[in-house]
Amino acid sequence: MYAVIKAGGKQYRVKSGEQLRVELMTADVGASVSFDEVLMVGEGDTAKVGAPLVPGAVVKATVVAHGRGDKVHIFKLRRRKHFQKSQGHRQSYTEVRIDEVVAG
């Protein structure tokens, strides 16, 4: 069984047993979290699509780790104008393991 969830403004297709990186959450490592915003639940050829959410559907997960992604370098240059600007960014993330998809 798989589900499409919404977490941190992004949508993810998940199924039981896989790990995924989502936006930073305020849960401790080892804590159990649940994603209530389930947009679609499917199994095989059948799928239940919500409008906008599937009522009663929940995805349960466990927090595995917190971390920061690779550095992204931003460099701006205006040619012949003596303007250069350099900036970097590292996005924080939470890695979760999907334990169970409940269709509701």
C-alpha positions as CSV (number, residue, x, y, z in Angstrom):
1,M,0.0,0.0,0.0
2,Y,1.3,3.5,-0.9
3,A,0.2,7.0,-0.1
4,V,0.9,10.6,-1.2
5,I,1.4,12.8,1.8
6,K,2.0,16.5,2.2
7,A,4.9,17.6,4.5
8,G,6.6,20.9,4.6
9,G,4.9,22.3,1.6
10,K,6.0,19.4,-0.6
11,Q,4.3,16.1,-1.7
12,Y,5.9,12.7,-1.3
13,R,4.8,9.2,-2.5
14,V,5.6,6.8,0.4
15,K,5.1,3.2,1.2
16,S,5.8,1.2,4.4
17,G,9.4,0.5,5.2
18,E,11.1,3.2,3.2
19,Q,13.1,6.2,4.5
20,L,12.7,9.7,3.3
21,R,14.0,13.2,4.0
22,V,11.4,15.9,4.8
23,E,11.7,19.5,6.0
24,L,13.0,20.0,9.5
25,M,10.5,18.8,12.2
26,T,10.6,19.5,15.9
27,A,10.5,15.9,17.0
28,D,13.3,14.0,18.8
29,V,15.2,11.1,17.2
30,G,13.3,7.9,17.9
31,A,10.0,9.7,18.3
32,S,6.9,8.6,16.5
33,V,5.2,11.1,14.2
34,S,2.1,10.9,12.1
35,F,1.3,12.7,8.8
36,D,-2.4,13.6,8.7
37,E,-2.4,15.4,5.4
38,V,-2.8,12.3,3.1
39,L,-3.8,13.3,-0.5
40,M,-4.1,9.8,-2.0
41,V,-4.0,6.2,-0.8
42,G,-3.6,3.3,-3.3
43,E,-3.0,-0.4,-3.5
44,G,-2.3,-2.1,-6.8
45,D,-4.6,-0.8,-9.4
46,T,-7.1,0.9,-7.0
47,A,-6.5,4.3,-5.6
48,K,-8.6,6.6,-3.3
49,V,-8.0,10.3,-4.1
50,G,-9.1,12.9,-1.5
51,A,-10.8,16.2,-2.2
52,P,-8.3,17.6,-1.0
53,L,-7.6,15.0,1.8
54,V,-8.6,11.4,2.3
55,P,-10.8,11.2,5.4
56,G,-9.4,9.1,8.2
57,A,-6.1,8.3,6.4
58,V,-2.9,8.5,8.4
59,V,0.7,7.7,7.7
60,K,2.8,6.7,10.8
61,A,6.5,7.2,10.9
62,T,9.5,7.2,13.2
63,V,12.2,9.9,13.2
64,V,15.6,8.4,12.3
65,A,17.9,11.5,12.2
66,H,18.3,15.2,11.7
67,G,20.8,16.7,9.4
68,R,21.8,19.4,6.9
69,G,22.0,19.0,3.2
70,D,24.8,19.8,0.8
71,K,25.9,23.4,0.4
72,V,24.3,25.3,-2.5
73,H,26.5,28.1,-3.8
74,I,24.8,31.3,-5.2
75,F,26.9,33.6,-7.2
76,K,25.6,36.8,-8.8
77,L,27.6,38.9,-11.3
78,R,26.8,42.0,-13.3
79,R,29.3,42.2,-16.1
80,R,31.3,45.4,-16.5
81,K,29.6,47.0,-13.4
82,H,32.1,45.8,-10.8
83,F,29.3,43.9,-8.9
84,Q,29.9,40.4,-7.4
85,K,27.9,38.7,-4.7
86,S,28.5,35.3,-3.3
87,Q,26.2,33.4,-0.9
88,G,25.7,29.9,0.4
89,H,22.9,27.9,1.9
90,R,22.4,24.5,3.6
91,Q,18.9,23.3,4.1
92,S,18.1,21.4,7.3
93,Y,16.1,18.1,7.1
94,T,14.6,15.3,9.1
95,E,14.9,11.8,8.0
96,V,11.9,9.6,8.8
97,R,11.1,5.9,8.3
98,I,7.6,5.1,7.2
99,D,6.1,2.4,9.5
100,E,2.5,2.1,8.5
101,V,0.0,3.5,6.0
102,V,-3.6,3.5,7.4
103,A,-6.3,4.0,4.8
104,G,-9.0,4.9,7.2
